[in-house]
Amino acid sequence: MPVATDNAKKAAVRVNGMKVAVSRMLSRANNLAANAAVGVFPSVQAPAKPVVWRRLAQERLDAAVAQGLWRPLFEENQVLIVQQRDDGENSRP
């Protein structure tokens, strides 16, 4: 992240570098999760084929949702609101 002594160009380069790094790490994490879902672990390479629920697994999931045993974290039109820590007394040093 930019430092107080950076000029605008150097700050922009640092911010862009962080964007690239975060994008790469998110891509690797998504690939890791997708591969783990099909039993390939650990692998950060893009999955060979997309993860597809098999018919029986999808039927079990649908039945569990219908019985109220499991529910998705979010409804289709729901918005996630994440509480951010402030710099007040509740934040860590």
C-alpha positions in Angstrom: 0.0 0.0 0.0 1.1 3.6 -0.5 3.4 5.2 2.0 3.0 8.9 3.1 6.3 9.8 1.3 5.2 8.4 -2.1 4.3 10.6 -4.9 1.2 10.1 -6.9 2.8 7.9 -9.6 4.6 5.7 -7.1 1.4 5.3 -5.0 -0.5 4.3 -8.1 2.1 1.7 -9.0 1.9 0.3 -5.4 -1.9 0.2 -5.4 -1.9 -1.5 -8.8 0.6 -4.1 -7.6 -1.7 -4.9 -4.6 -4.7 -5.2 -7.0 -2.8 -7.7 -9.1 -1.6 -9.7 -6.1 -5.0 -9.9 -4.5 -6.6 -10.9 -7.8 -4.0 -13.7 -8.3 -4.5 -15.0 -4.7 -8.3 -15.0 -5.1 -8.0 -16.9 -8.3 -5.7 -19.4 -6.7 -8.1 -19.8 -3.7 -11.1 -20.3 -6.0 -9.2 -22.9 -8.0 -8.1 -24.6 -4.8 -11.7 -24.8 -3.6 -13.0 -26.0 -6.9 -10.4 -28.7 -7.1 -11.0 -29.8 -3.5 -14.7 -30.2 -4.4 -13.9 -32.9 -6.9 -11.2 -34.6 -4.8 -8.0 -33.0 -6.2 -6.1 -31.5 -3.3 -4.0 -29.5 -3.1 -4.0 -28.0 -6.6 -4.2 -24.3 -7.5 -4.4 -25.0 -11.2 -7.7 -24.2 -12.9 -9.9 -27.3 -12.7 -9.9 -29.5 -15.8 -13.7 -29.4 -16.0 -16.2 -27.3 -14.1 -17.7 -28.7 -10.9 -21.1 -30.2 -11.6 -23.3 -31.6 -8.9 -24.2 -35.2 -9.7 -27.9 -35.9 -9.8 -28.1 -37.9 -6.5 -26.1 -35.2 -4.6 -28.3 -32.5 -6.0 -31.5 -34.4 -5.1 -30.1 -34.8 -1.5 -29.3 -31.2 -1.3 -32.7 -30.1 -2.6 -34.4 -32.5 -0.1 -32.3 -31.1 2.8 -33.2 -27.5 1.9 -36.9 -28.5 1.6 -36.9 -30.1 5.1 -35.1 -27.1 6.6 -32.0 -29.1 7.5 -29.8 -26.9 5.4 -30.3 -23.5 4.0 -28.2 -21.4 1.7 -26.2 -18.6 3.4 -27.9 -16.0 1.2 -31.2 -15.7 -0.6 -31.2 -14.8 -4.2 -31.7 -11.1 -3.8 -30.1 -10.7 -0.4 -27.2 -8.3 0.2 -24.3 -9.1 2.5 -23.5 -6.3 4.9 -20.1 -6.8 6.6 -19.5 -4.8 9.7 -16.1 -3.0 9.6 -14.0 -2.4 12.6 -13.5 1.2 13.3 -10.4 2.8 14.8 -12.2 3.4 18.1 -11.8 1.6 21.4 -13.0 -1.8 20.0 -10.2 -2.2 17.5 -7.0 -4.2 18.1 -3.8 -2.3 18.7 
